[in-house]
Amino acid sequence: MNMETLIKMSELIGSELRSRTEAKKIHNSISLVRNGKIIISFSGVTFISRSFADEFCGIIENVKLSKNIELVDKCNNVEVTLAIVLKNRNNPKNVQESSDTKEFSDMDSLSQFLATI
């Protein structure tokens, strides 16, 4: 028997998905599903922030190791944001090993420095 569980983002969270905390609600819902396919519907979702998308992608990556998940009904805004976040997650960040430390004795010297950059 093939079981499917539908999770509607707009009903669980709302039409605007903004925070990492909201993304964790998805993890809680997914963890309740013991077997079968999980379908996550973005129907009715009009906005997804990068922070939500980053947290959501991390959750999905981890859960996909043990569960079958399908994302459906993504509007263009959601599709584009998820694609950007996924691309950035797969590219290592170029972090400089060292940098110069600037010290300022007062706000005027800080202001003067900031005017130069």
C-alpha positions in Angstrom: 0.0 0.0 0.0 1.4 3.4 -1.0 0.6 6.1 1.6 1.0 9.8 0.9 1.0 12.6 3.5 0.2 16.1 2.2 1.6 19.1 4.1 0.2 22.4 3.0 2.6 25.2 3.9 0.0 27.9 3.6 -2.2 26.2 6.2 0.7 25.2 8.5 2.5 28.6 8.4 0.8 31.1 6.1 1.2 32.7 2.7 4.6 34.3 3.7 7.4 32.1 4.9 9.9 34.3 6.6 11.8 32.9 9.5 14.0 29.9 10.4 11.7 29.2 13.3 8.8 28.8 10.9 10.8 26.3 8.8 11.3 24.2 11.9 7.6 23.6 12.0 8.1 21.7 8.8 10.6 19.4 10.5 8.2 18.7 13.3 5.4 17.9 10.8 7.7 15.6 8.7 9.0 13.8 11.8 5.4 12.7 12.6 5.2 10.8 9.4 6.4 7.3 9.8 6.3 5.9 6.3 5.1 6.7 2.8 5.6 9.7 0.5 5.5 13.2 1.9 4.2 15.9 -0.4 4.9 19.5 0.6 2.6 21.9 -1.2 3.4 25.5 -1.6 -0.1 26.3 -2.9 -1.1 29.7 -1.6 2.4 30.7 -0.6 3.4 34.1 -2.2 6.7 34.8 -0.5 9.6 32.9 0.9 12.6 34.6 2.6 16.2 33.4 2.0 16.6 32.6 5.7 13.5 30.4 5.6 14.6 28.8 2.4 18.1 28.1 3.8 16.7 26.4 6.9 14.0 24.6 4.9 16.6 23.2 2.4 18.8 22.0 5.3 15.8 20.2 6.8 14.8 18.6 3.5 18.4 17.5 2.7 18.6 15.7 6.1 15.1 14.2 5.9 15.6 13.0 2.2 18.1 10.5 3.5 15.3 8.5 5.1 12.0 9.7 3.6 10.6 10.3 0.1 9.7 14.0 -0.2 8.2 15.9 -3.1 7.7 19.6 -3.3 4.7 20.8 -5.4 2.7 23.9 -6.4 5.6 26.3 -6.1 5.0 29.8 -7.6 7.8 31.5 -9.5 9.0 33.5 -6.5 9.3 30.4 -4.3 11.0 28.4 -7.2 13.6 31.2 -7.8 14.4 31.7 -4.1 14.8 28.0 -3.4 17.0 27.6 -6.5 19.3 30.5 -5.4 19.6 29.2 -1.9 20.3 25.6 -3.1 23.0 26.9 -5.5 24.6 28.9 -2.7 24.5 25.9 -0.3 26.5 23.9 -2.8 29.2 26.5 -3.3 31.7 26.9 -0.5 32.0 30.4 0.8 35.3 32.2 0.1 36.3 33.4 3.6 39.6 35.3 4.0 41.9 33.8 6.6 43.1 37.1 7.8 42.1 40.7 7.8 43.3 44.0 9.1 41.9 45.3 12.4 41.2 49.0 12.6 41.1 50.7 15.9 39.5 54.1 16.5 39.9 56.3 19.5 36.7 58.2 19.0 33.7 58.6 16.8 35.3 61.3 14.7 38.2 59.1 13.6 35.7 56.3 12.8 33.6 58.7 10.7 36.6 59.9 8.8 37.6 56.3 8.0 34.1 55.4 6.9 34.1 58.4 4.6 37.1 56.8 2.7 35.4 53.5 1.9 
